[in-house]
């Protein structure tokens, strides 16, 4: 079985893949101070509920955009599952060219989305990820990664609106019934929701124009279904795109060798 770990700025997703099936998927809030033992206690209890034993994990892969979390995640995998995790980096075999000025600056999640998106849909392709940041990643017909766009995420914008304006409350995200809000909360929801729909549509249009040809558009991230309701430009929704990218990356690269005991706790 393959243990997959996707560490984002807001949540860390753990998943187990056996053959062609995800046996389970679990989330925990991202906290760089959480220790490897804390991860292990939580994760092993969930695996046990699904009838999965630690000894059945034969390989692992980690993708993270939070460097401070990597040490404890890697140590958790080494100490409790006795395998060396593959860590998603630009230097690995991705199966495509990374055509940006500095590939090492590209977040692992963006490359993973490009890998899984092209595998699933071909190209040219735009992948929109509604995460802590809203990202747009561009893949050409050969699968090469061409770069993209990074915008503030929806929840960041909601929090900034509340923090910066004394009389505006903290609100949740939802699709408003009308564009014209007749009270403060509906007006805020309309501004964020339809404002982001406009941002998505505008950037997709500009990317396609600059690219110079037709492109498919796939969305991922927790809020993808909500925002896909508001625009016809998003053609596909794939909530597990990043996890699938990690699975594909692990299949392309050799299984790392577990270090000797004396080196297990050394930081990267």
Buried (B, 14 or more C-beta within 10 A) or exposed (E): BBBBBBBBBBBBBBBBBEEEEBBBBBBBEBBEEBEBEBBBEBBBEBBEEEEBEBEBBEBBBBBBBBEEBBBBBBBBBBEBBEBBBBBBBBEBEBBBEBEBEEBEEBBBBBBBBBBBBBBBBEBBBBBBBBBBBBBBBBBBEEBBBBEBBEBBBBBBBBBEBBEEEEEBEEBEBEEBEEEEBEEEBBBBBBBBBBEBBEBBBEBBEEBBEEBEEEBBBBBBBBBBEBBBEBBEBBBBBBBBBBBBBBBBBBEEBEBBEBEEEEEEEEEE
